[in-house]
Amino acid sequence: MKQSAIFLAATGALALSGCGYANYRHLPTGAAAYQTIPVEARAADLKAFLIAPGDELTLTVVGEPDLTLEKVVVDNAGTIQAPLAGEVAVAGHTPGEATEIIRQLLGTKGLRDPQVALNIASPVSRTISIEGQVTKAGVYPITPDTTLLSAIALAQSPSRIAKLDQIVVLRVRGGQHLAARFNLERIRAGLDPDPQILPGDSIVIGFSQLKSIYRDALQASNLLYNVFNKF
């Protein structure tokens, strides 16, 4: 009887304290969420994945081993030194666009129909932050195919007290702060699409007050019960 009373008291106290937690219900959800954070990133946003200073590239010219580079790093000016082609500005271009630039430059140097391939071997870190109710919050590198599901997997999945219909994506574009709320259960079930995540995004996994209160109440009641039993 004593333990039951302690449990109810602890539950009530924790319920009151839980009212101060952040609530994301005011954020757009459903179709409105996907208007804010679209499934496929807009062309302007994809620039975050273009070649950037610090990226490590590989350059292959078929049949021309002397013109091939296993490793070349884009300098702070956004350029690389390519054999025969010289200094080439590659930052801000896709690998395909940079490949065509080098191919044309080599063509002007006497090579007939050069076969060129430029790829990003090791990109400079493009990161997101994941916080809230996940197993391992932190900052993680992403790739152009990172989605909300795969991003949360980087943080080793939601915790037991996560509120799966309060998965918030925060994004800053052109000085404007954007935010939307997604339902992870619906995305997992294939009922809602899985939005693309971009460098600089922040993901916040909300918590379930009911789960949290029940868990904390059990812990508090056990603690109080042990304390009272000493008297």
C-alpha positions in Angstrom: 0.0 0.0 0.0 2.8 2.3 0.9 4.6 1.6 -2.3 1.4 2.2 -4.3 1.0 5.6 -2.7 4.6 6.5 -3.3 4.3 5.5 -7.0 1.2 7.7 -7.5 2.9 10.7 -5.8 6.0 10.2 -7.9 3.9 9.9 -11.1 2.0 13.2 -10.3 5.2 15.1 -9.6 6.8 13.9 -12.7 3.7 14.6 -14.8 3.9 18.2 -13.6 7.6 18.5 -14.3 7.1 17.1 -17.7 4.9 20.0 -18.8 8.0 22.1 -19.4 9.4 19.9 -22.2 9.4 21.2 -25.8 6.4 20.4 -27.9 6.6 20.5 -31.7 2.9 20.2 -32.5 2.8 23.7 -33.9 5.1 22.7 -36.7 3.8 21.8 -40.2 3.1 18.1 -40.7 1.7 15.9 -43.4 1.6 17.5 -46.9 2.7 20.9 -45.4 5.8 19.3 -43.9 6.9 18.0 -47.4 6.4 21.5 -48.8 8.9 22.8 -46.3 11.3 19.9 -46.4 10.7 18.2 -49.8 11.3 14.6 -50.6 13.8 15.5 -53.3 16.0 18.5 -52.6 15.7 21.5 -54.8 18.4 22.1 -57.4 19.8 25.1 -55.5 20.1 23.0 -52.4 22.0 20.2 -54.1 24.9 22.7 -54.6 26.0 21.6 -51.1 27.1 18.3 -52.7 29.1 19.9 -55.6 32.9 19.6 -55.6 34.3 21.8 -52.9 37.7 22.8 -51.6 39.2 20.0 -49.6 37.6 17.2 -51.6 39.9 14.4 -52.7 39.4 13.5 -56.3 40.6 10.8 -58.7 41.3 11.6 -62.3 41.5 8.9 -64.9 42.4 9.4 -68.6 42.0 6.1 -70.4 45.1 4.9 -72.1 47.2 7.8 -70.7 48.7 6.7 -67.4 50.9 9.8 -67.2 47.8 12.0 -67.1 46.0 9.9 -64.5 46.0 10.9 -60.9 45.0 8.5 -58.1 44.7 11.4 -55.7 44.4 15.1 -56.1 43.0 17.5 -53.5 40.9 20.6 -54.4 42.8 23.6 -53.1 41.3 26.6 -51.2 40.8 28.4 -54.5 38.7 25.5 -55.8 41.2 24.3 -58.4 43.3 21.3 -59.1 46.5 20.8 -61.2 45.8 18.3 -63.9 48.6 16.9 -66.0 48.7 18.6 -69.4 45.4 20.4 -68.8 47.1 22.6 -66.1 45.1 24.5 -63.5 41.4 23.6 -63.6 38.6 25.3 -61.6 36.4 22.4 -60.4 34.7 23.7 -57.2 31.0 24.3 -57.7 30.7 21.8 -60.5 29.4 18.2 -60.4 32.0 15.5 -61.2 30.4 15.1 -64.6 30.7 18.8 -65.4 34.3 18.9 -64.2 35.1 15.8 -66.3 33.8 17.6 -69.4 35.9 20.7 -68.7 39.1 18.6 -68.4 38.2 16.6 -71.5 37.8 19.8 -73.5 41.1 21.2 -72.2 42.9 18.0 -73.1 41.4 18.1 -76.5 43.0 21.5 -77.1 46.4 20.1 -76.1 46.4 17.6 -79.0 44.7 14.6 -77.5 42.1 13.2 -79.9 38.7 12.3 -78.2 40.2 11.8 -74.7 38.2 9.5 -72.4 38.2 11.2 -69.0 36.7 10.3 -65.6 36.8 12.5 -62.6 35.3 11.3 -59.3 35.1 12.4 -55.7 37.1 9.8 -53.8 36.9 11.4 -50.3 34.6 14.4 -49.9 35.3 17.1 -47.3 32.9 16.5 -44.4 29.3 17.5 -45.1 27.5 17.1 -41.8 24.2 17.2 -40.0 23.4 17.1 -36.3 21.0 14.7 -34.6 19.8 15.3 -31.1 16.9 14.4 -28.8 15.7 10.9 -28.1 18.2 8.8 -30.1 20.7 6.2 -28.9 23.8 8.3 -29.9 23.2 12.0 -30.6 26.0 13.8 -32.4 27.3 15.3 -35.7 27.4 12.9 -38.6 28.7 13.1 -42.2 26.2 12.5 -45.0 26.1 11.8 -48.7 23.7 12.9 -51.5 21.5 9.9 -50.9 21.0 10.4 -47.2 17.3 10.5 -46.2 15.6 11.0 -42.9 15.5 7.3 -42.2 19.1 6.7 -43.0 20.2 9.8 -41.0 18.4 8.5 -37.9 20.1 5.2 -38.4 23.5 7.0 -38.1 22.5 7.8 -34.5 21.7 4.2 -33.9 17.9 4.6 -34.0 15.4 6.3 -31.6 15.4 5.6 -27.9 12.6 3.7 -26.1 11.0 7.0 -25.0 11.1 8.6 -28.5 7.9 10.0 -29.8 8.0 8.8 -33.4 5.4 11.3 -34.8 7.6 14.2 -33.6 10.7 13.9 -35.8 11.7 17.5 -36.5 13.9 18.6 -39.4 15.4 22.1 -39.1 17.0 23.7 -42.1 18.4 27.2 -42.9 18.1 28.4 -46.5 18.9 31.9 -47.6 18.7 33.2 -44.0 15.3 31.7 -43.5 14.8 29.1 -40.8 12.6 26.2 -41.9 11.2 23.4 -39.7 8.8 20.6 -40.2 7.6 17.5 -38.3 7.5 14.0 -39.7 6.0 10.7 -38.5 8.7 8.1 -38.5 6.3 5.2 -38.2 4.4 6.2 -41.3 7.7 6.6 -43.2 8.9 3.2 -42.1 5.6 1.6 -43.2 5.9 3.2 -46.6 2.8 5.4 -46.0 4.7 8.6 -46.2 7.8 9.4 -48.4 11.3 9.6 -46.9 12.6 13.2 -47.3 16.1 14.0 -48.4 18.5 15.4 -45.8 21.0 18.1 -46.7 24.3 19.3 -45.2 23.7 21.7 -42.3 20.3 20.2 -41.4 19.4 19.4 -37.7 17.2 16.5 -36.7 15.5 16.5 -33.4 13.7 13.4 -32.2 11.0 14.3 -29.7 10.1 12.3 -26.6 7.0 10.7 -25.4 5.8 12.3 -22.1 3.7 9.2 -21.3 6.6 6.8 -21.8 9.0 9.1 -20.0 6.7 9.8 -17.1 6.0 6.1 -16.6 9.7 5.1 -16.8 10.8 7.9 -14.4 7.9 7.2 -12.1 8.9 3.6 -11.7 12.5 4.6 -11.0 11.4 7.3 -8.5 8.9 5.0 -6.7 11.5 2.3 -6.3 14.0 4.8 -5.0 11.5 6.3 -2.5 10.3 2.9 -1.5 13.9 1.9 -0.6 14.4 5.1 1.3 11.2 4.7 3.3 12.0 1.1 4.1 15.1 2.3 6.0 12.9 3.9 8.6 
